[in-house]
Each structure stands twice: as C-alpha cells, then as structure tokens.
C-alpha cells in the first residue's frame, strides 16, 4: 500500500489536543505558504528548520496531493515547539533534534544542514522508523526516562544517539501526520468530509460510506 493511500485510510488521532486554532490555522492554506528555503523559523535555528522541512517532505512527499511543506507542516511543528511545549520538553526536543540532524549530516558527508537534500534523510528514516521489538521499545523508554530524571535532578547525562534518533524520527512523523491531516486541503479533499453532518448510520460498511477513507477531524 502506498504511503499516501495508507494516510487516507488512517484513523489515528495523536495527542496534540493542546494545539490552538491559531496553530491549526498555519496548515489551513496551501496558497499562503512561503518556500521553505527562505523560511525563517520562529523557534528552531534556520539550518535545522530547513532540514526539518526537507525531512517532513520525505515522510509526506508530493504525489497527487500536496507535500507536507505545501500545507505548512514544518511551520506548524516549529510553532508548536515554541508555543505549546513546556520548557523541559523544548530542551529535550532540541537534544533529540541535534543528535538526529548531526547523524544525518555526518552520514551525508556534507558541511552544512543548508546543503542537505531529501535523499540524505532516507537512510536515517529507513533505520529509525522501522518497527521495533517490544524489548527494544521498553529499553529505549527506560533510557529516556533515566535521562529525564537525571536532568531534572540537575545531573549531567547523555542520551544514546540511536535512542535519540528513534525518538526524534518517531515524534516528527507523528506530528507531521497529525498536522497534515488537520490541514484544510487534506481534510476536505483527501479524507472523507461532510461539512454538515446528516444521517447517523451506526453499522454501515466503511467502504460503501466513505470509499474506505477515514473521516476528516
């Protein structure tokens, strides 16, 4: 199944209920998007914001529907980190981003994140978005918990690169997918959309009612 087809069928709701209507407005229009090469992030450093935009377009590329950056997913993630995340989580996200982007840059052999291209993210995303065993997930969660406890206690601590990269890739994928599904275009043109709800059919066949698509949220 193609990634975009899978997205159309996806009924997942991620835990970003704290996102305000103002933030969601960032992903409401394709027409007002500034090209990310000239975009100046409000929270991340410019080179990391540029790399983030490349990354989300690899996760959600342009096909018969817009890419992630064409509906401002990168802008949403930047503003979400600045306006919604508590300071402790902001700092943690920057640690994860530094390690992930450092890994991508090092493997690419390039000098700057501003030189990074989408293809440079593919090896890392293939590695860090693959299905993990329950044991690996538990081990990584334990490592993150120990790191956060040490930092909260004021102690120095370092997070394993692979653990950080898994966490960052997963978080960005989840946030990007949620923001993408919340955009006006995807909500109205890709997902099943009914602006004025009508008849309630409790036991209908999804394939018949919505052609197998999840409802727009």
PyMOL commands that place a pseudoatom at each C-alpha (Angstrom):
pseudoatom trace, name=CA, resn=UNK, resi=1, chain=A, elem=C, hetatm=0, pos=[0.000, 0.000, 0.000]
pseudoatom trace, name=CA, resn=UNK, resi=2, chain=A, elem=C, hetatm=0, pos=[1.378, 3.454, -0.927]
pseudoatom trace, name=CA, resn=UNK, resi=3, chain=A, elem=C, hetatm=0, pos=[2.136, 5.843, 1.910]
pseudoatom trace, name=CA, resn=UNK, resi=4, chain=A, elem=C, hetatm=0, pos=[-0.446, 8.373, 0.757]
pseudoatom trace, name=CA, resn=UNK, resi=5, chain=A, elem=C, hetatm=0, pos=[-3.110, 5.672, 0.343]
pseudoatom trace, name=CA, resn=UNK, resi=6, chain=A, elem=C, hetatm=0, pos=[-2.330, 4.484, 3.854]
pseudoatom trace, name=CA, resn=UNK, resi=7, chain=A, elem=C, hetatm=0, pos=[-2.750, 8.049, 5.086]
pseudoatom trace, name=CA, resn=UNK, resi=8, chain=A, elem=C, hetatm=0, pos=[-6.206, 8.271, 3.532]
pseudoatom trace, name=CA, resn=UNK, resi=9, chain=A, elem=C, hetatm=0, pos=[-7.238, 5.158, 5.414]
pseudoatom trace, name=CA, resn=UNK, resi=10, chain=A, elem=C, hetatm=0, pos=[-5.660, 6.161, 8.678]
pseudoatom trace, name=CA, resn=UNK, resi=11, chain=A, elem=C, hetatm=0, pos=[-7.994, 6.870, 11.591]
pseudoatom trace, name=CA, resn=UNK, resi=12, chain=A, elem=C, hetatm=0, pos=[-5.307, 7.749, 14.126]
pseudoatom trace, name=CA, resn=UNK, resi=13, chain=A, elem=C, hetatm=0, pos=[-5.664, 10.723, 16.443]
pseudoatom trace, name=CA, resn=UNK, resi=14, chain=A, elem=C, hetatm=0, pos=[-2.452, 11.896, 18.055]
pseudoatom trace, name=CA, resn=UNK, resi=15, chain=A, elem=C, hetatm=0, pos=[-2.254, 13.518, 21.477]
pseudoatom trace, name=CA, resn=UNK, resi=16, chain=A, elem=C, hetatm=0, pos=[-1.816, 17.125, 20.445]
pseudoatom trace, name=CA, resn=UNK, resi=17, chain=A, elem=C, hetatm=0, pos=[-5.078, 18.453, 21.842]
pseudoatom trace, name=CA, resn=UNK, resi=18, chain=A, elem=C, hetatm=0, pos=[-3.221, 21.462, 23.239]
pseudoatom trace, name=CA, resn=UNK, resi=19, chain=A, elem=C, hetatm=0, pos=[-2.765, 22.854, 19.737]
pseudoatom trace, name=CA, resn=UNK, resi=20, chain=A, elem=C, hetatm=0, pos=[-4.786, 26.065, 19.446]
pseudoatom trace, name=CA, resn=UNK, resi=21, chain=A, elem=C, hetatm=0, pos=[-6.951, 27.154, 16.490]
pseudoatom trace, name=CA, resn=UNK, resi=22, chain=A, elem=C, hetatm=0, pos=[-4.239, 29.717, 15.697]
pseudoatom trace, name=CA, resn=UNK, resi=23, chain=A, elem=C, hetatm=0, pos=[-1.666, 26.956, 15.302]
pseudoatom trace, name=CA, resn=UNK, resi=24, chain=A, elem=C, hetatm=0, pos=[-4.020, 24.831, 13.245]
pseudoatom trace, name=CA, resn=UNK, resi=25, chain=A, elem=C, hetatm=0, pos=[-4.570, 27.857, 11.036]
pseudoatom trace, name=CA, resn=UNK, resi=26, chain=A, elem=C, hetatm=0, pos=[-0.959, 27.518, 9.913]
pseudoatom trace, name=CA, resn=UNK, resi=27, chain=A, elem=C, hetatm=0, pos=[-1.884, 24.380, 7.988]
pseudoatom trace, name=CA, resn=UNK, resi=28, chain=A, elem=C, hetatm=0, pos=[-5.155, 25.665, 6.567]
pseudoatom trace, name=CA, resn=UNK, resi=29, chain=A, elem=C, hetatm=0, pos=[-3.933, 27.056, 3.281]
pseudoatom trace, name=CA, resn=UNK, resi=30, chain=A, elem=C, hetatm=0, pos=[-1.562, 25.877, 0.580]
pseudoatom trace, name=CA, resn=UNK, resi=31, chain=A, elem=C, hetatm=0, pos=[-1.674, 29.264, -1.145]
pseudoatom trace, name=CA, resn=UNK, resi=32, chain=A, elem=C, hetatm=0, pos=[-0.087, 31.282, 1.669]
pseudoatom trace, name=CA, resn=UNK, resi=33, chain=A, elem=C, hetatm=0, pos=[2.950, 29.021, 2.065]
pseudoatom trace, name=CA, resn=UNK, resi=34, chain=A, elem=C, hetatm=0, pos=[6.374, 30.643, 1.753]
pseudoatom trace, name=CA, resn=UNK, resi=35, chain=A, elem=C, hetatm=0, pos=[9.021, 28.421, 0.174]
pseudoatom trace, name=CA, resn=UNK, resi=36, chain=A, elem=C, hetatm=0, pos=[10.979, 26.788, 2.990]
pseudoatom trace, name=CA, resn=UNK, resi=37, chain=A, elem=C, hetatm=0, pos=[14.365, 27.676, 1.528]
pseudoatom trace, name=CA, resn=UNK, resi=38, chain=A, elem=C, hetatm=0, pos=[13.679, 31.275, 2.536]
pseudoatom trace, name=CA, resn=UNK, resi=39, chain=A, elem=C, hetatm=0, pos=[11.621, 30.423, 5.633]
pseudoatom trace, name=CA, resn=UNK, resi=40, chain=A, elem=C, hetatm=0, pos=[12.900, 31.812, 8.936]
pseudoatom trace, name=CA, resn=UNK, resi=41, chain=A, elem=C, hetatm=0, pos=[11.710, 29.581, 11.818]
pseudoatom trace, name=CA, resn=UNK, resi=42, chain=A, elem=C, hetatm=0, pos=[10.398, 31.252, 14.946]
pseudoatom trace, name=CA, resn=UNK, resi=43, chain=A, elem=C, hetatm=0, pos=[11.900, 28.631, 17.275]
pseudoatom trace, name=CA, resn=UNK, resi=44, chain=A, elem=C, hetatm=0, pos=[14.440, 26.377, 15.579]
pseudoatom trace, name=CA, resn=UNK, resi=45, chain=A, elem=C, hetatm=0, pos=[17.678, 27.657, 14.109]
pseudoatom trace, name=CA, resn=UNK, resi=46, chain=A, elem=C, hetatm=0, pos=[17.382, 28.389, 10.391]
pseudoatom trace, name=CA, resn=UNK, resi=47, chain=A, elem=C, hetatm=0, pos=[19.552, 25.476, 9.249]
pseudoatom trace, name=CA, resn=UNK, resi=48, chain=A, elem=C, hetatm=0, pos=[17.662, 22.997, 11.437]
pseudoatom trace, name=CA, resn=UNK, resi=49, chain=A, elem=C, hetatm=0, pos=[14.325, 24.404, 10.295]
pseudoatom trace, name=CA, resn=UNK, resi=50, chain=A, elem=C, hetatm=0, pos=[15.404, 23.985, 6.686]
pseudoatom trace, name=CA, resn=UNK, resi=51, chain=A, elem=C, hetatm=0, pos=[16.480, 20.409, 7.383]
pseudoatom trace, name=CA, resn=UNK, resi=52, chain=A, elem=C, hetatm=0, pos=[13.192, 19.716, 9.192]
pseudoatom trace, name=CA, resn=UNK, resi=53, chain=A, elem=C, hetatm=0, pos=[11.265, 20.899, 6.134]
pseudoatom trace, name=CA, resn=UNK, resi=54, chain=A, elem=C, hetatm=0, pos=[13.281, 18.522, 3.950]
pseudoatom trace, name=CA, resn=UNK, resi=55, chain=A, elem=C, hetatm=0, pos=[12.597, 15.718, 6.426]
pseudoatom trace, name=CA, resn=UNK, resi=56, chain=A, elem=C, hetatm=0, pos=[8.810, 16.110, 6.528]
pseudoatom trace, name=CA, resn=UNK, resi=57, chain=A, elem=C, hetatm=0, pos=[8.674, 16.179, 2.737]
pseudoatom trace, name=CA, resn=UNK, resi=58, chain=A, elem=C, hetatm=0, pos=[10.428, 12.807, 2.673]
pseudoatom trace, name=CA, resn=UNK, resi=59, chain=A, elem=C, hetatm=0, pos=[7.884, 11.454, 5.154]
pseudoatom trace, name=CA, resn=UNK, resi=60, chain=A, elem=C, hetatm=0, pos=[4.929, 13.006, 3.279]
pseudoatom trace, name=CA, resn=UNK, resi=61, chain=A, elem=C, hetatm=0, pos=[6.087, 13.673, -0.291]
pseudoatom trace, name=CA, resn=UNK, resi=62, chain=A, elem=C, hetatm=0, pos=[4.133, 15.365, -3.051]
pseudoatom trace, name=CA, resn=UNK, resi=63, chain=A, elem=C, hetatm=0, pos=[2.121, 12.902, -5.113]
pseudoatom trace, name=CA, resn=UNK, resi=64, chain=A, elem=C, hetatm=0, pos=[-1.425, 13.516, -6.300]
pseudoatom trace, name=CA, resn=UNK, resi=65, chain=A, elem=C, hetatm=0, pos=[-1.809, 15.571, -3.117]
pseudoatom trace, name=CA, resn=UNK, resi=66, chain=A, elem=C, hetatm=0, pos=[0.437, 18.333, -1.696]
pseudoatom trace, name=CA, resn=UNK, resi=67, chain=A, elem=C, hetatm=0, pos=[3.644, 17.577, 0.161]
pseudoatom trace, name=CA, resn=UNK, resi=68, chain=A, elem=C, hetatm=0, pos=[3.979, 18.300, 3.875]
pseudoatom trace, name=CA, resn=UNK, resi=69, chain=A, elem=C, hetatm=0, pos=[5.631, 21.688, 3.330]
pseudoatom trace, name=CA, resn=UNK, resi=70, chain=A, elem=C, hetatm=0, pos=[2.949, 22.726, 0.849]
pseudoatom trace, name=CA, resn=UNK, resi=71, chain=A, elem=C, hetatm=0, pos=[0.428, 22.709, 3.694]
pseudoatom trace, name=CA, resn=UNK, resi=72, chain=A, elem=C, hetatm=0, pos=[2.890, 24.295, 6.182]
pseudoatom trace, name=CA, resn=UNK, resi=73, chain=A, elem=C, hetatm=0, pos=[3.549, 21.218, 8.304]
pseudoatom trace, name=CA, resn=UNK, resi=74, chain=A, elem=C, hetatm=0, pos=[7.122, 22.397, 9.013]
pseudoatom trace, name=CA, resn=UNK, resi=75, chain=A, elem=C, hetatm=0, pos=[5.826, 25.787, 10.169]
pseudoatom trace, name=CA, resn=UNK, resi=76, chain=A, elem=C, hetatm=0, pos=[3.295, 24.093, 12.436]
pseudoatom trace, name=CA, resn=UNK, resi=77, chain=A, elem=C, hetatm=0, pos=[5.940, 21.912, 14.129]
pseudoatom trace, name=CA, resn=UNK, resi=78, chain=A, elem=C, hetatm=0, pos=[8.188, 24.931, 14.695]
pseudoatom trace, name=CA, resn=UNK, resi=79, chain=A, elem=C, hetatm=0, pos=[5.365, 26.991, 16.196]
pseudoatom trace, name=CA, resn=UNK, resi=80, chain=A, elem=C, hetatm=0, pos=[4.091, 24.052, 18.237]
pseudoatom trace, name=CA, resn=UNK, resi=81, chain=A, elem=C, hetatm=0, pos=[7.527, 23.598, 19.796]
pseudoatom trace, name=CA, resn=UNK, resi=82, chain=A, elem=C, hetatm=0, pos=[7.707, 27.317, 20.618]
pseudoatom trace, name=CA, resn=UNK, resi=83, chain=A, elem=C, hetatm=0, pos=[4.168, 27.979, 21.839]
pseudoatom trace, name=CA, resn=UNK, resi=84, chain=A, elem=C, hetatm=0, pos=[2.877, 24.696, 23.257]
pseudoatom trace, name=CA, resn=UNK, resi=85, chain=A, elem=C, hetatm=0, pos=[5.714, 22.569, 24.596]
pseudoatom trace, name=CA, resn=UNK, resi=86, chain=A, elem=C, hetatm=0, pos=[6.793, 23.212, 28.208]
pseudoatom trace, name=CA, resn=UNK, resi=87, chain=A, elem=C, hetatm=0, pos=[10.407, 24.382, 28.651]
pseudoatom trace, name=CA, resn=UNK, resi=88, chain=A, elem=C, hetatm=0, pos=[11.596, 20.945, 29.764]
pseudoatom trace, name=CA, resn=UNK, resi=89, chain=A, elem=C, hetatm=0, pos=[10.169, 19.325, 26.625]
pseudoatom trace, name=CA, resn=UNK, resi=90, chain=A, elem=C, hetatm=0, pos=[11.513, 22.120, 24.443]
pseudoatom trace, name=CA, resn=UNK, resi=91, chain=A, elem=C, hetatm=0, pos=[15.009, 21.411, 25.729]
pseudoatom trace, name=CA, resn=UNK, resi=92, chain=A, elem=C, hetatm=0, pos=[14.526, 17.683, 25.235]
pseudoatom trace, name=CA, resn=UNK, resi=93, chain=A, elem=C, hetatm=0, pos=[13.303, 18.157, 21.668]
pseudoatom trace, name=CA, resn=UNK, resi=94, chain=A, elem=C, hetatm=0, pos=[16.393, 20.217, 20.869]
pseudoatom trace, name=CA, resn=UNK, resi=95, chain=A, elem=C, hetatm=0, pos=[18.623, 17.451, 22.237]
pseudoatom trace, name=CA, resn=UNK, resi=96, chain=A, elem=C, hetatm=0, pos=[16.860, 14.906, 20.045]
pseudoatom trace, name=CA, resn=UNK, resi=97, chain=A, elem=C, hetatm=0, pos=[16.995, 17.174, 17.003]
pseudoatom trace, name=CA, resn=UNK, resi=98, chain=A, elem=C, hetatm=0, pos=[20.702, 17.927, 17.466]
pseudoatom trace, name=CA, resn=UNK, resi=99, chain=A, elem=C, hetatm=0, pos=[21.562, 14.231, 17.602]
pseudoatom trace, name=CA, resn=UNK, resi=100, chain=A, elem=C, hetatm=0, pos=[19.336, 13.262, 14.675]
pseudoatom trace, name=CA, resn=UNK, resi=101, chain=A, elem=C, hetatm=0, pos=[20.428, 16.117, 12.412]
pseudoatom trace, name=CA, resn=UNK, resi=102, chain=A, elem=C, hetatm=0, pos=[24.050, 15.524, 13.406]
pseudoatom trace, name=CA, resn=UNK, resi=103, chain=A, elem=C, hetatm=0, pos=[23.700, 11.889, 12.369]
pseudoatom trace, name=CA, resn=UNK, resi=104, chain=A, elem=C, hetatm=0, pos=[22.124, 12.799, 9.019]
pseudoatom trace, name=CA, resn=UNK, resi=105, chain=A, elem=C, hetatm=0, pos=[24.734, 15.482, 8.325]
pseudoatom trace, name=CA, resn=UNK, resi=106, chain=A, elem=C, hetatm=0, pos=[27.631, 13.214, 9.267]
pseudoatom trace, name=CA, resn=UNK, resi=107, chain=A, elem=C, hetatm=0, pos=[26.393, 10.365, 7.096]
pseudoatom trace, name=CA, resn=UNK, resi=108, chain=A, elem=C, hetatm=0, pos=[25.787, 12.710, 4.158]
pseudoatom trace, name=CA, resn=UNK, resi=109, chain=A, elem=C, hetatm=0, pos=[29.387, 13.919, 4.090]
pseudoatom trace, name=CA, resn=UNK, resi=110, chain=A, elem=C, hetatm=0, pos=[28.160, 17.477, 3.602]
pseudoatom trace, name=CA, resn=UNK, resi=111, chain=A, elem=C, hetatm=0, pos=[29.372, 20.519, 5.506]
pseudoatom trace, name=CA, resn=UNK, resi=112, chain=A, elem=C, hetatm=0, pos=[26.116, 22.203, 6.456]
pseudoatom trace, name=CA, resn=UNK, resi=113, chain=A, elem=C, hetatm=0, pos=[22.464, 21.339, 7.050]
pseudoatom trace, name=CA, resn=UNK, resi=114, chain=A, elem=C, hetatm=0, pos=[21.685, 24.006, 4.450]
pseudoatom trace, name=CA, resn=UNK, resi=115, chain=A, elem=C, hetatm=0, pos=[23.288, 21.678, 1.899]
pseudoatom trace, name=CA, resn=UNK, resi=116, chain=A, elem=C, hetatm=0, pos=[21.131, 18.716, 2.936]
pseudoatom trace, name=CA, resn=UNK, resi=117, chain=A, elem=C, hetatm=0, pos=[18.673, 17.237, 0.442]
pseudoatom trace, name=CA, resn=UNK, resi=118, chain=A, elem=C, hetatm=0, pos=[15.712, 14.962, 0.962]
pseudoatom trace, name=CA, resn=UNK, resi=119, chain=A, elem=C, hetatm=0, pos=[17.638, 11.928, -0.231]
pseudoatom trace, name=CA, resn=UNK, resi=120, chain=A, elem=C, hetatm=0, pos=[20.080, 12.415, 2.665]
pseudoatom trace, name=CA, resn=UNK, resi=121, chain=A, elem=C, hetatm=0, pos=[17.272, 11.646, 5.138]
pseudoatom trace, name=CA, resn=UNK, resi=122, chain=A, elem=C, hetatm=0, pos=[16.208, 8.382, 3.562]
pseudoatom trace, name=CA, resn=UNK, resi=123, chain=A, elem=C, hetatm=0, pos=[18.812, 6.085, 5.208]
pseudoatom trace, name=CA, resn=UNK, resi=124, chain=A, elem=C, hetatm=0, pos=[18.145, 7.508, 8.684]
pseudoatom trace, name=CA, resn=UNK, resi=125, chain=A, elem=C, hetatm=0, pos=[14.364, 7.396, 8.302]
pseudoatom trace, name=CA, resn=UNK, resi=126, chain=A, elem=C, hetatm=0, pos=[14.534, 3.845, 6.976]
pseudoatom trace, name=CA, resn=UNK, resi=127, chain=A, elem=C, hetatm=0, pos=[16.520, 2.865, 10.065]
pseudoatom trace, name=CA, resn=UNK, resi=128, chain=A, elem=C, hetatm=0, pos=[14.732, 4.839, 12.737]
pseudoatom trace, name=CA, resn=UNK, resi=129, chain=A, elem=C, hetatm=0, pos=[11.134, 4.450, 11.584]
pseudoatom trace, name=CA, resn=UNK, resi=130, chain=A, elem=C, hetatm=0, pos=[11.267, 0.697, 11.229]
pseudoatom trace, name=CA, resn=UNK, resi=131, chain=A, elem=C, hetatm=0, pos=[9.181, -1.462, 13.552]
pseudoatom trace, name=CA, resn=UNK, resi=132, chain=A, elem=C, hetatm=0, pos=[10.987, -2.169, 16.824]
pseudoatom trace, name=CA, resn=UNK, resi=133, chain=A, elem=C, hetatm=0, pos=[10.587, -5.161, 19.066]
pseudoatom trace, name=CA, resn=UNK, resi=134, chain=A, elem=C, hetatm=0, pos=[8.757, -4.737, 22.359]
pseudoatom trace, name=CA, resn=UNK, resi=135, chain=A, elem=C, hetatm=0, pos=[12.070, -5.276, 24.145]
pseudoatom trace, name=CA, resn=UNK, resi=136, chain=A, elem=C, hetatm=0, pos=[13.772, -2.519, 22.142]
pseudoatom trace, name=CA, resn=UNK, resi=137, chain=A, elem=C, hetatm=0, pos=[10.912, -0.096, 22.779]
pseudoatom trace, name=CA, resn=UNK, resi=138, chain=A, elem=C, hetatm=0, pos=[10.992, -0.813, 26.514]
pseudoatom trace, name=CA, resn=UNK, resi=139, chain=A, elem=C, hetatm=0, pos=[14.774, -0.383, 26.608]
pseudoatom trace, name=CA, resn=UNK, resi=140, chain=A, elem=C, hetatm=0, pos=[14.611, 2.945, 24.770]
pseudoatom trace, name=CA, resn=UNK, resi=141, chain=A, elem=C, hetatm=0, pos=[11.807, 4.238, 27.004]
pseudoatom trace, name=CA, resn=UNK, resi=142, chain=A, elem=C, hetatm=0, pos=[13.853, 3.271, 30.048]
pseudoatom trace, name=CA, resn=UNK, resi=143, chain=A, elem=C, hetatm=0, pos=[16.884, 5.119, 28.679]
pseudoatom trace, name=CA, resn=UNK, resi=144, chain=A, elem=C, hetatm=0, pos=[14.820, 8.241, 28.018]
pseudoatom trace, name=CA, resn=UNK, resi=145, chain=A, elem=C, hetatm=0, pos=[13.253, 8.057, 31.490]
pseudoatom trace, name=CA, resn=UNK, resi=146, chain=A, elem=C, hetatm=0, pos=[16.675, 7.766, 33.124]
pseudoatom trace, name=CA, resn=UNK, resi=147, chain=A, elem=C, hetatm=0, pos=[17.953, 10.716, 31.082]
pseudoatom trace, name=CA, resn=UNK, resi=148, chain=A, elem=C, hetatm=0, pos=[14.995, 12.925, 32.010]
pseudoatom trace, name=CA, resn=UNK, resi=149, chain=A, elem=C, hetatm=0, pos=[15.275, 12.027, 35.699]
pseudoatom trace, name=CA, resn=UNK, resi=150, chain=A, elem=C, hetatm=0, pos=[18.980, 12.849, 35.715]
pseudoatom trace, name=CA, resn=UNK, resi=151, chain=A, elem=C, hetatm=0, pos=[18.386, 16.216, 34.038]
pseudoatom trace, name=CA, resn=UNK, resi=152, chain=A, elem=C, hetatm=0, pos=[15.530, 17.043, 36.413]
pseudoatom trace, name=CA, resn=UNK, resi=153, chain=A, elem=C, hetatm=0, pos=[17.867, 16.344, 39.336]
pseudoatom trace, name=CA, resn=UNK, resi=154, chain=A, elem=C, hetatm=0, pos=[20.442, 18.728, 37.870]
pseudoatom trace, name=CA, resn=UNK, resi=155, chain=A, elem=C, hetatm=0, pos=[22.891, 15.996, 36.945]
pseudoatom trace, name=CA, resn=UNK, resi=156, chain=A, elem=C, hetatm=0, pos=[24.799, 15.707, 33.712]
pseudoatom trace, name=CA, resn=UNK, resi=157, chain=A, elem=C, hetatm=0, pos=[23.572, 12.955, 31.455]
pseudoatom trace, name=CA, resn=UNK, resi=158, chain=A, elem=C, hetatm=0, pos=[23.926, 11.964, 27.821]
pseudoatom trace, name=CA, resn=UNK, resi=159, chain=A, elem=C, hetatm=0, pos=[21.369, 10.166, 25.698]
pseudoatom trace, name=CA, resn=UNK, resi=160, chain=A, elem=C, hetatm=0, pos=[22.462, 7.378, 23.382]
pseudoatom trace, name=CA, resn=UNK, resi=161, chain=A, elem=C, hetatm=0, pos=[22.458, 8.533, 19.751]
pseudoatom trace, name=CA, resn=UNK, resi=162, chain=A, elem=C, hetatm=0, pos=[20.307, 5.681, 18.469]
pseudoatom trace, name=CA, resn=UNK, resi=163, chain=A, elem=C, hetatm=0, pos=[17.739, 6.195, 21.238]
pseudoatom trace, name=CA, resn=UNK, resi=164, chain=A, elem=C, hetatm=0, pos=[17.586, 9.924, 20.467]
pseudoatom trace, name=CA, resn=UNK, resi=165, chain=A, elem=C, hetatm=0, pos=[17.283, 9.336, 16.724]
pseudoatom trace, name=CA, resn=UNK, resi=166, chain=A, elem=C, hetatm=0, pos=[14.479, 6.799, 17.141]
pseudoatom trace, name=CA, resn=UNK, resi=167, chain=A, elem=C, hetatm=0, pos=[12.605, 9.214, 19.413]
pseudoatom trace, name=CA, resn=UNK, resi=168, chain=A, elem=C, hetatm=0, pos=[13.039, 12.234, 17.134]
pseudoatom trace, name=CA, resn=UNK, resi=169, chain=A, elem=C, hetatm=0, pos=[12.108, 10.424, 13.927]
pseudoatom trace, name=CA, resn=UNK, resi=170, chain=A, elem=C, hetatm=0, pos=[9.007, 8.936, 15.541]
pseudoatom trace, name=CA, resn=UNK, resi=171, chain=A, elem=C, hetatm=0, pos=[7.895, 12.238, 17.084]
pseudoatom trace, name=CA, resn=UNK, resi=172, chain=A, elem=C, hetatm=0, pos=[8.347, 14.167, 13.841]
pseudoatom trace, name=CA, resn=UNK, resi=173, chain=A, elem=C, hetatm=0, pos=[6.497, 11.515, 11.831]
pseudoatom trace, name=CA, resn=UNK, resi=174, chain=A, elem=C, hetatm=0, pos=[3.571, 11.552, 14.280]
pseudoatom trace, name=CA, resn=UNK, resi=175, chain=A, elem=C, hetatm=0, pos=[3.371, 15.353, 14.475]
pseudoatom trace, name=CA, resn=UNK, resi=176, chain=A, elem=C, hetatm=0, pos=[3.739, 15.745, 10.712]
pseudoatom trace, name=CA, resn=UNK, resi=177, chain=A, elem=C, hetatm=0, pos=[0.973, 13.229, 10.017]
pseudoatom trace, name=CA, resn=UNK, resi=178, chain=A, elem=C, hetatm=0, pos=[-1.342, 14.845, 12.545]
pseudoatom trace, name=CA, resn=UNK, resi=179, chain=A, elem=C, hetatm=0, pos=[-0.690, 18.351, 11.216]
pseudoatom trace, name=CA, resn=UNK, resi=180, chain=A, elem=C, hetatm=0, pos=[-1.103, 17.152, 7.631]
pseudoatom trace, name=CA, resn=UNK, resi=181, chain=A, elem=C, hetatm=0, pos=[-4.457, 15.538, 8.383]
pseudoatom trace, name=CA, resn=UNK, resi=182, chain=A, elem=C, hetatm=0, pos=[-5.558, 18.741, 10.133]
pseudoatom trace, name=CA, resn=UNK, resi=183, chain=A, elem=C, hetatm=0, pos=[-4.886, 20.908, 7.070]
pseudoatom trace, name=CA, resn=UNK, resi=184, chain=A, elem=C, hetatm=0, pos=[-7.821, 22.311, 5.157]
pseudoatom trace, name=CA, resn=UNK, resi=185, chain=A, elem=C, hetatm=0, pos=[-6.892, 20.677, 1.850]
pseudoatom trace, name=CA, resn=UNK, resi=186, chain=A, elem=C, hetatm=0, pos=[-6.383, 17.186, 3.249]
pseudoatom trace, name=CA, resn=UNK, resi=187, chain=A, elem=C, hetatm=0, pos=[-9.415, 17.468, 5.500]
pseudoatom trace, name=CA, resn=UNK, resi=188, chain=A, elem=C, hetatm=0, pos=[-11.708, 18.418, 2.637]
pseudoatom trace, name=CA, resn=UNK, resi=189, chain=A, elem=C, hetatm=0, pos=[-10.118, 16.807, -0.417]
pseudoatom trace, name=CA, resn=UNK, resi=190, chain=A, elem=C, hetatm=0, pos=[-8.321, 13.654, 0.781]
pseudoatom trace, name=CA, resn=UNK, resi=191, chain=A, elem=C, hetatm=0, pos=[-10.229, 12.413, 3.839]
pseudoatom trace, name=CA, resn=UNK, resi=192, chain=A, elem=C, hetatm=0, pos=[-13.982, 11.795, 3.982]
pseudoatom trace, name=CA, resn=UNK, resi=193, chain=A, elem=C, hetatm=0, pos=[-15.525, 15.222, 4.576]
pseudoatom trace, name=CA, resn=UNK, resi=194, chain=A, elem=C, hetatm=0, pos=[-19.076, 16.210, 5.450]
pseudoatom trace, name=CA, resn=UNK, resi=195, chain=A, elem=C, hetatm=0, pos=[-19.344, 19.880, 6.500]
pseudoatom trace, name=CA, resn=UNK, resi=196, chain=A, elem=C, hetatm=0, pos=[-22.892, 19.430, 7.769]
pseudoatom trace, name=CA, resn=UNK, resi=197, chain=A, elem=C, hetatm=0, pos=[-23.306, 16.001, 9.422]
pseudoatom trace, name=CA, resn=UNK, resi=198, chain=A, elem=C, hetatm=0, pos=[-26.537, 14.314, 8.469]
pseudoatom trace, name=CA, resn=UNK, resi=199, chain=A, elem=C, hetatm=0, pos=[-27.918, 10.822, 8.874]
pseudoatom trace, name=CA, resn=UNK, resi=200, chain=A, elem=C, hetatm=0, pos=[-26.334, 8.589, 11.514]
pseudoatom trace, name=CA, resn=UNK, resi=201, chain=A, elem=C, hetatm=0, pos=[-25.562, 5.096, 10.246]
pseudoatom trace, name=CA, resn=UNK, resi=202, chain=A, elem=C, hetatm=0, pos=[-24.162, 3.024, 13.082]
pseudoatom trace, name=CA, resn=UNK, resi=203, chain=A, elem=C, hetatm=0, pos=[-23.407, -0.226, 11.277]
pseudoatom trace, name=CA, resn=UNK, resi=204, chain=A, elem=C, hetatm=0, pos=[-22.686, 0.848, 7.701]
pseudoatom trace, name=CA, resn=UNK, resi=205, chain=A, elem=C, hetatm=0, pos=[-19.858, -0.515, 5.592]
pseudoatom trace, name=CA, resn=UNK, resi=206, chain=A, elem=C, hetatm=0, pos=[-16.942, 1.945, 5.592]
pseudoatom trace, name=CA, resn=UNK, resi=207, chain=A, elem=C, hetatm=0, pos=[-16.019, 1.067, 2.017]
pseudoatom trace, name=CA, resn=UNK, resi=208, chain=A, elem=C, hetatm=0, pos=[-19.508, 1.994, 0.874]
pseudoatom trace, name=CA, resn=UNK, resi=209, chain=A, elem=C, hetatm=0, pos=[-19.967, 5.071, 3.064]
pseudoatom trace, name=CA, resn=UNK, resi=210, chain=A, elem=C, hetatm=0, pos=[-16.583, 6.774, 2.582]
pseudoatom trace, name=CA, resn=UNK, resi=211, chain=A, elem=C, hetatm=0, pos=[-14.791, 4.635, -0.022]
pseudoatom trace, name=CA, resn=UNK, resi=212, chain=A, elem=C, hetatm=0, pos=[-12.595, 3.363, 2.792]
pseudoatom trace, name=CA, resn=UNK, resi=213, chain=A, elem=C, hetatm=0, pos=[-11.365, 6.802, 3.874]
pseudoatom trace, name=CA, resn=UNK, resi=214, chain=A, elem=C, hetatm=0, pos=[-11.129, 7.994, 7.476]
pseudoatom trace, name=CA, resn=UNK, resi=215, chain=A, elem=C, hetatm=0, pos=[-13.365, 10.909, 8.412]
pseudoatom trace, name=CA, resn=UNK, resi=216, chain=A, elem=C, hetatm=0, pos=[-11.883, 14.384, 8.472]
pseudoatom trace, name=CA, resn=UNK, resi=217, chain=A, elem=C, hetatm=0, pos=[-11.342, 15.513, 12.076]
for i in range(1, 217): cmd.bond("trace and resi %d" % i, "trace and resi %d" % (i + 1))
show_as sticks, trace
zoom trace
